Amino acid sequence: MARTAITPQTPTSTGATLTYGAVSAAAAPDGNYFDFDGSALVLINNASGSSITLTIDVPISIDGVAVADRAVTCPTGQVTLWKPNEVHRQPNGQVHLNWSSATSVTVAVLNV
């Protein structure tokens, strides 16, 4: 199944209401993606009964050795904030997010 897009939100100086989107069960194996402009923050709201892991694909190698993917632990009942950087950007400009579970997990991406 194809990855599911997340549309980044851009707050203004007058404020903005943050909208979280569900991580669908269908997206769990293939995950989500968003177009990365270099200034994103990712907020993961884990309302499930256990911790989950967000794994971010790292598409680069150094001297022929693949750089390990980034794993972010999202504790139960918490909102986790993660800031991507250039090593997480795929050749097509996207950042790929993979979830260990999609149940009761929502996500928002902010361009700041």
Summary of the structure (lengths in Angstrom):
residues: 112
radius of gyration: 14.0
end to end distance: 30.4
largest distance: 47.4
contacts: 294
relative contact order: 0.36
helix: 5%
strand: 44%
